[in-house]
Each structure stands twice: as C-alpha cells, then as structure tokens.
Amino acid sequence: MENTKKKTRDYLNNLSEELSKSMKSLSIEEVEKVANSIIESEKRGGRVHVTGVGKPSYVARYIASLLSSVGTPSYFLDATETIHGSAGQVACGDVVIAISNSGRTSELLKSVKVLNKNGAIVVAVTSNSDSDLSNLSKYTLVAKVDKEGDELGLPPRASYISEIIVLQLLSVYLQYCKEVSLGIYSQWHPGGNIGNIIEKEVK
C-alpha cells in the first residue's frame, strides 16, 4: 500500500513537471494565427469543427462546447464517420481542429485528407510538429509532453490535459478578440450556478 501511495505521488509530481514544461513551450503567435484564421473564416460564413479519435474525441467535444459558449460557434465532428458521409458537415473554407497526440492516428489522417480535398482549413493539435497530421495541416498547435506521468507511459493523461490547455488558450484569445462581456456570455449560459451568478452580476 505504501508503495502504491508513493507511485501515486510520483505521478502527481511527474504530471506537474510535464504540464509546466508544456505551458512554457506554448506559442501565443501560433494561437494568434489560428484565431485570425477562424475569424476570417467566420466573416465568409465559415464554421469551426473539432475532431479526434479515441480520448481526443472527448477533448474535441469539450472544446467545441467551450468555444461555442464564449462566442465562437463550434461543432463536434466524428472523425471515423467523416469518410462515411459526415464530411458533408464541413463546407469549403470551414476550419477543422484535428487532435492527435502522436499525429499518426490512421482514421484521423484519412479524414483530414478528405477534408483538405474538400477545401477545409485544418489545424493540427499534436505533440509532434513533424507528424503526418501536422504535414497535412495548414496550422499546428503543439501540445508537447515527453511522459504521460505513470509507469506504463501509454494511457493518455498528461497529453490529454496539454491538448485541453492549448485549446483553452485559443478560446481565451478568441474571447478577448470578440470582446465577450459578461452580459453577452449570459445569453449563452443562463442556466445552472454560473447562470445564477451572472444574473446577479449583470443586474
């Protein structure tokens, strides 16, 4: 039991170290390029779609919801369904954020190739800026971790959080670009405890 507790503490220490390194390496300049591309796409009537396979698909769902709640309407795109008709969800000029830690996930790569052919603007979110996914994308946001944090080193843990952080950063940048006030935010999030807090603040 004591050994298990030690290993668990080691995981927390490793996670803290990995995420600290990851955040220090994040490029605001790259985030700015992606944000500007999204804004320009929206001016032309384009939309944002977020996709991934496996654990990154859950990151994609969260980020699509987060972006939508702070002024950038976004939609989850099922990567495996994309080559079975869901590519029709994405119009020419739309932005697609594609998430893969390795940048080598075969199902995602097949989907990205189809989306590129159909005129989408693809943004890779990956730990490997030289990956196949990055090479297929117009922009790359690097979510870099060297270790997942535990002894197995394979279950997505640190990489999952790193992907969320870089995309949260994008959401913050877009939110400030669009000057989303508390009053505007209340229109999209009137429910729950957050809604109750906002109602008191905007009165």
Order of alpha helices (4+ residues) and beta strands (2+ residues): alpha-alpha-beta-alpha-beta-alpha-beta-alpha-beta-alpha-beta-alpha-alpha-alpha
